Amino acid sequence: MTAVPTVRRLRREAWGFAIGSLCFLAGSLPFYASWAGTVGTNVTFFVGSVFFTLAAFIQLSLSGRSIPRRQMPRPDLVDWWAAAIQFAGTLLFNLSTGAALIAAVTQPGAVGVGWIPDAWGSLAFLVSSFLAIVATKDRGRLWDPDARTWHGTGLNFIGSVAFGVSAVGAYVVPATGDLANATWANGGTAVGAVCFFVAAVLSRRTIPKG
């Protein structure tokens, strides 16, 4: 039997994650924020969150995953929940970036008006990343072994931790009205975005050539 030629191409959901990550990276850079202004920077974050949500929706519903059922193999079940919780986290980021954009338009001088990963969205990403690690341990039994790889899972987990650090740094101290740690807030967002971007561009799937 003649082997069918194959080629490795970027997974379809990876495009959205890559574009979204670049938006978050740009928004976290001080020189970009100075150039784009408060409103422009928050538009960038909001657009990035939309691309994240589109990518997460594709990963959840169009990449071969099926709705959980009793007879589903455990790796596929864990993989589905990882994708579902990630999708929920992106929706939370849609809400927080949208709220930050509205605040930027109405109160441009307020402290903390620029978007930083919120606690709930970051928590969802952390839980999703942990479940992805569990699924990757049995990736050979997944519906698509390429759906989870150790480099992608590891980078996404580091990125989720970085977003969590950013959320902690973005806490506004009631007594002073200042951010708890501006360096953590901006740096965590940038590091997380870089990790998500690299994980996305390394994501490949095998398809017939031609």
TORKOL-4160 file (C-alpha; in steps of 0.2 Angstrom, whole numbers, padded with zeros to 4 digits, m for minus):
210
<pt num="1" X="0000" Y="0000" Z="0000"/>
<pt num="2" X="0007" Y="0017" Z="m0005"/>
<pt num="3" X="0008" Y="0029" Z="0009"/>
<pt num="4" X="m0002" Y="0045" Z="0008"/>
<pt num="5" X="0010" Y="0060" Z="0008"/>
<pt num="6" X="0007" Y="0071" Z="0023"/>
<pt num="7" X="0012" Y="0089" Z="0029"/>
<pt num="8" X="0012" Y="0097" Z="0046"/>
<pt num="9" X="0002" Y="0113" Z="0046"/>
<pt num="10" X="m0003" Y="0125" Z="0060"/>
<pt num="11" X="m0019" Y="0120" Z="0069"/>
<pt num="12" X="m0034" Y="0130" Z="0064"/>
<pt num="13" X="m0038" Y="0136" Z="0082"/>
<pt num="14" X="m0020" Y="0141" Z="0084"/>
<pt num="15" X="m0022" Y="0156" Z="0072"/>
<pt num="16" X="m0034" Y="0164" Z="0084"/>
<pt num="17" X="m0023" Y="0161" Z="0099"/>
<pt num="18" X="m0008" Y="0168" Z="0090"/>
<pt num="19" X="m0017" Y="0184" Z="0085"/>
<pt num="20" X="m0025" Y="0186" Z="0102"/>
<pt num="21" X="m0008" Y="0184" Z="0111"/>
<pt num="22" X="0000" Y="0197" Z="0100"/>
<pt num="23" X="m0014" Y="0209" Z="0104"/>
<pt num="24" X="m0012" Y="0206" Z="0123"/>
<pt num="25" X="0007" Y="0207" Z="0121"/>
<pt num="26" X="0006" Y="0224" Z="0112"/>
<pt num="27" X="m0006" Y="0231" Z="0125"/>
<pt num="28" X="0005" Y="0226" Z="0140"/>
<pt num="29" X="0020" Y="0236" Z="0132"/>
<pt num="30" X="0022" Y="0253" Z="0139"/>
<pt num="31" X="0028" Y="0261" Z="0123"/>
<pt num="32" X="0013" Y="0254" Z="0114"/>
<pt num="33" X="0002" Y="0260" Z="0127"/>
<pt num="34" X="0009" Y="0278" Z="0126"/>
<pt num="35" X="0007" Y="0277" Z="0107"/>
<pt num="36" X="m0010" Y="0270" Z="0106"/>
<pt num="37" X="m0017" Y="0280" Z="0121"/>
<pt num="38" X="m0029" Y="0273" Z="0135"/>
<pt num="39" X="m0043" Y="0269" Z="0123"/>
<pt num="40" X="m0033" Y="0262" Z="0109"/>
<pt num="41" X="m0024" Y="0250" Z="0121"/>
<pt num="42" X="m0040" Y="0244" Z="0128"/>
<pt num="43" X="m0047" Y="0241" Z="0111"/>
<pt num="44" X="m0032" Y="0231" Z="0107"/>
<pt num="45" X="m0035" Y="0220" Z="0123"/>
<pt num="46" X="m0053" Y="0218" Z="0118"/>
<pt num="47" X="m0050" Y="0213" Z="0100"/>
<pt num="48" X="m0037" Y="0200" Z="0107"/>
<pt num="49" X="m0050" Y="0193" Z="0119"/>
<pt num="50" X="m0062" Y="0191" Z="0104"/>
<pt num="51" X="m0049" Y="0181" Z="0095"/>
<pt num="52" X="m0045" Y="0171" Z="0110"/>
<pt num="53" X="m0064" Y="0166" Z="0112"/>
<pt num="54" X="m0066" Y="0162" Z="0093"/>
<pt num="55" X="m0050" Y="0150" Z="0095"/>
<pt num="56" X="m0057" Y="0143" Z="0111"/>
<pt num="57" X="m0074" Y="0139" Z="0103"/>
<pt num="58" X="m0065" Y="0131" Z="0088"/>
<pt num="59" X="m0055" Y="0120" Z="0100"/>
<pt num="60" X="m0070" Y="0115" Z="0110"/>
<pt num="61" X="m0083" Y="0112" Z="0096"/>
<pt num="62" X="m0074" Y="0110" Z="0079"/>
<pt num="63" X="m0058" Y="0100" Z="0083"/>
<pt num="64" X="m0066" Y="0083" Z="0085"/>
<pt num="65" X="m0071" Y="0084" Z="0103"/>
<pt num="66" X="m0088" Y="0078" Z="0108"/>
<pt num="67" X="m0099" Y="0082" Z="0122"/>
<pt num="68" X="m0095" Y="0071" Z="0138"/>
<pt num="69" X="m0104" Y="0055" Z="0139"/>
<pt num="70" X="m0102" Y="0040" Z="0151"/>
<pt num="71" X="m0093" Y="0029" Z="0139"/>
<pt num="72" X="m0080" Y="0042" Z="0134"/>
<pt num="73" X="m0062" Y="0038" Z="0138"/>
<pt num="74" X="m0055" Y="0047" Z="0153"/>
<pt num="75" X="m0042" Y="0057" Z="0143"/>
<pt num="76" X="m0055" Y="0063" Z="0131"/>
<pt num="77" X="m0066" Y="0068" Z="0145"/>
<pt num="78" X="m0052" Y="0078" Z="0154"/>
<pt num="79" X="m0048" Y="0085" Z="0137"/>
<pt num="80" X="m0065" Y="0091" Z="0134"/>
<pt num="81" X="m0067" Y="0099" Z="0151"/>
<pt num="82" X="m0050" Y="0108" Z="0149"/>
<pt num="83" X="m0056" Y="0115" Z="0133"/>
<pt num="84" X="m0073" Y="0120" Z="0140"/>
<pt num="85" X="m0066" Y="0129" Z="0155"/>
<pt num="86" X="m0054" Y="0138" Z="0144"/>
<pt num="87" X="m0068" Y="0144" Z="0133"/>
<pt num="88" X="m0077" Y="0150" Z="0149"/>
<pt num="89" X="m0061" Y="0159" Z="0154"/>
<pt num="90" X="m0060" Y="0168" Z="0137"/>
<pt num="91" X="m0078" Y="0174" Z="0139"/>
<pt num="92" X="m0074" Y="0181" Z="0156"/>
<pt num="93" X="m0059" Y="0190" Z="0148"/>
<pt num="94" X="m0072" Y="0197" Z="0135"/>
<pt num="95" X="m0082" Y="0204" Z="0149"/>
<pt num="96" X="m0067" Y="0212" Z="0158"/>
<pt num="97" X="m0059" Y="0219" Z="0143"/>
<pt num="98" X="m0076" Y="0226" Z="0137"/>
<pt num="99" X="m0078" Y="0234" Z="0155"/>
<pt num="100" X="m0060" Y="0241" Z="0154"/>
<pt num="101" X="m0064" Y="0248" Z="0137"/>
<pt num="102" X="m0080" Y="0257" Z="0143"/>
<pt num="103" X="m0070" Y="0263" Z="0158"/>
<pt num="104" X="m0056" Y="0270" Z="0147"/>
<pt num="105" X="m0069" Y="0280" Z="0137"/>
<pt num="106" X="m0078" Y="0287" Z="0152"/>
<pt num="107" X="m0065" Y="0288" Z="0165"/>
<pt num="108" X="m0048" Y="0289" Z="0156"/>
<pt num="109" X="m0039" Y="0296" Z="0171"/>
<pt num="110" X="m0044" Y="0283" Z="0184"/>
<pt num="111" X="m0031" Y="0272" Z="0192"/>
<pt num="112" X="m0031" Y="0254" Z="0185"/>
<pt num="113" X="m0042" Y="0259" Z="0170"/>
<pt num="114" X="m0030" Y="0249" Z="0159"/>
<pt num="115" X="m0035" Y="0230" Z="0157"/>
<pt num="116" X="m0026" Y="0217" Z="0167"/>
<pt num="117" X="m0031" Y="0199" Z="0168"/>
<pt num="118" X="m0045" Y="0197" Z="0180"/>
<pt num="119" X="m0045" Y="0185" Z="0194"/>
<pt num="120" X="m0059" Y="0174" Z="0188"/>
<pt num="121" X="m0053" Y="0173" Z="0170"/>
<pt num="122" X="m0035" Y="0169" Z="0176"/>
<pt num="123" X="m0042" Y="0155" Z="0188"/>
<pt num="124" X="m0051" Y="0147" Z="0174"/>
<pt num="125" X="m0036" Y="0147" Z="0163"/>
<pt num="126" X="m0026" Y="0139" Z="0177"/>
<pt num="127" X="m0039" Y="0125" Z="0180"/>
<pt num="128" X="m0039" Y="0122" Z="0161"/>
<pt num="129" X="m0020" Y="0121" Z="0160"/>
<pt num="130" X="m0020" Y="0109" Z="0174"/>
<pt num="131" X="m0033" Y="0098" Z="0166"/>
<pt num="132" X="m0023" Y="0099" Z="0150"/>
<pt num="133" X="m0008" Y="0092" Z="0159"/>
<pt num="134" X="m0018" Y="0077" Z="0165"/>
<pt num="135" X="m0025" Y="0074" Z="0147"/>
<pt num="136" X="m0007" Y="0076" Z="0140"/>
<pt num="137" X="m0001" Y="0062" Z="0151"/>
<pt num="138" X="m0012" Y="0050" Z="0140"/>
<pt num="139" X="m0011" Y="0059" Z="0124"/>
<pt num="140" X="m0009" Y="0043" Z="0114"/>
<pt num="141" X="m0027" Y="0039" Z="0119"/>
<pt num="142" X="m0034" Y="0055" Z="0114"/>
<pt num="143" X="m0046" Y="0057" Z="0099"/>
<pt num="144" X="m0031" Y="0067" Z="0091"/>
<pt num="145" X="m0014" Y="0064" Z="0099"/>
<pt num="146" X="m0009" Y="0081" Z="0092"/>
<pt num="147" X="m0022" Y="0090" Z="0101"/>
<pt num="148" X="m0011" Y="0090" Z="0117"/>
<pt num="149" X="0008" Y="0091" Z="0116"/>
<pt num="150" X="0020" Y="0093" Z="0131"/>
<pt num="151" X="0028" Y="0109" Z="0124"/>
<pt num="152" X="0010" Y="0117" Z="0121"/>
<pt num="153" X="0003" Y="0111" Z="0138"/>
<pt num="154" X="0019" Y="0117" Z="0147"/>
<pt num="155" X="0019" Y="0134" Z="0139"/>
<pt num="156" X="0001" Y="0137" Z="0141"/>
<pt num="157" X="0002" Y="0132" Z="0160"/>
<pt num="158" X="0017" Y="0145" Z="0162"/>
<pt num="159" X="0007" Y="0158" Z="0153"/>
<pt num="160" X="m0008" Y="0155" Z="0164"/>
<pt num="161" X="0002" Y="0157" Z="0180"/>
<pt num="162" X="0009" Y="0173" Z="0173"/>
<pt num="163" X="m0008" Y="0179" Z="0170"/>
<pt num="164" X="m0012" Y="0175" Z="0188"/>
<pt num="165" X="0003" Y="0185" Z="0194"/>
<pt num="166" X="m0003" Y="0199" Z="0183"/>
<pt num="167" X="m0020" Y="0198" Z="0191"/>
<pt num="168" X="m0013" Y="0199" Z="0209"/>
<pt num="169" X="m0002" Y="0214" Z="0204"/>
<pt num="170" X="m0017" Y="0223" Z="0196"/>
<pt num="171" X="m0026" Y="0223" Z="0213"/>
<pt num="172" X="m0030" Y="0241" Z="0217"/>
<pt num="173" X="m0026" Y="0244" Z="0236"/>
<pt num="174" X="m0041" Y="0253" Z="0243"/>
<pt num="175" X="m0031" Y="0263" Z="0256"/>
<pt num="176" X="m0020" Y="0271" Z="0242"/>
<pt num="177" X="m0029" Y="0268" Z="0226"/>
<pt num="178" X="m0013" Y="0262" Z="0218"/>
<pt num="179" X="m0010" Y="0245" Z="0210"/>
<pt num="180" X="m0002" Y="0232" Z="0221"/>
<pt num="181" X="0012" Y="0229" Z="0210"/>
<pt num="182" X="0012" Y="0238" Z="0192"/>
<pt num="183" X="0028" Y="0228" Z="0187"/>
<pt num="184" X="0019" Y="0211" Z="0190"/>
<pt num="185" X="0003" Y="0218" Z="0182"/>
<pt num="186" X="0012" Y="0223" Z="0165"/>
<pt num="187" X="0025" Y="0210" Z="0166"/>
<pt num="188" X="0014" Y="0195" Z="0170"/>
<pt num="189" X="0003" Y="0200" Z="0155"/>
<pt num="190" X="0018" Y="0201" Z="0143"/>
<pt num="191" X="0025" Y="0185" Z="0149"/>
<pt num="192" X="0009" Y="0176" Z="0148"/>
<pt num="193" X="0005" Y="0182" Z="0130"/>
<pt num="194" X="0022" Y="0177" Z="0124"/>
<pt num="195" X="0020" Y="0159" Z="0131"/>
<pt num="196" X="0002" Y="0158" Z="0123"/>
<pt num="197" X="0009" Y="0164" Z="0106"/>
<pt num="198" X="0024" Y="0152" Z="0106"/>
<pt num="199" X="0012" Y="0138" Z="0111"/>
<pt num="200" X="0001" Y="0143" Z="0097"/>
<pt num="201" X="0014" Y="0144" Z="0083"/>
<pt num="202" X="0021" Y="0127" Z="0088"/>
<pt num="203" X="0004" Y="0119" Z="0087"/>
<pt num="204" X="0004" Y="0107" Z="0072"/>
<pt num="205" X="m0008" Y="0094" Z="0064"/>
<pt num="206" X="m0005" Y="0081" Z="0051"/>
<pt num="207" X="m0015" Y="0082" Z="0035"/>
<pt num="208" X="m0014" Y="0074" Z="0018"/>
<pt num="209" X="m0003" Y="0084" Z="0006"/>
<pt num="210" X="m0010" Y="0091" Z="m0009"/>
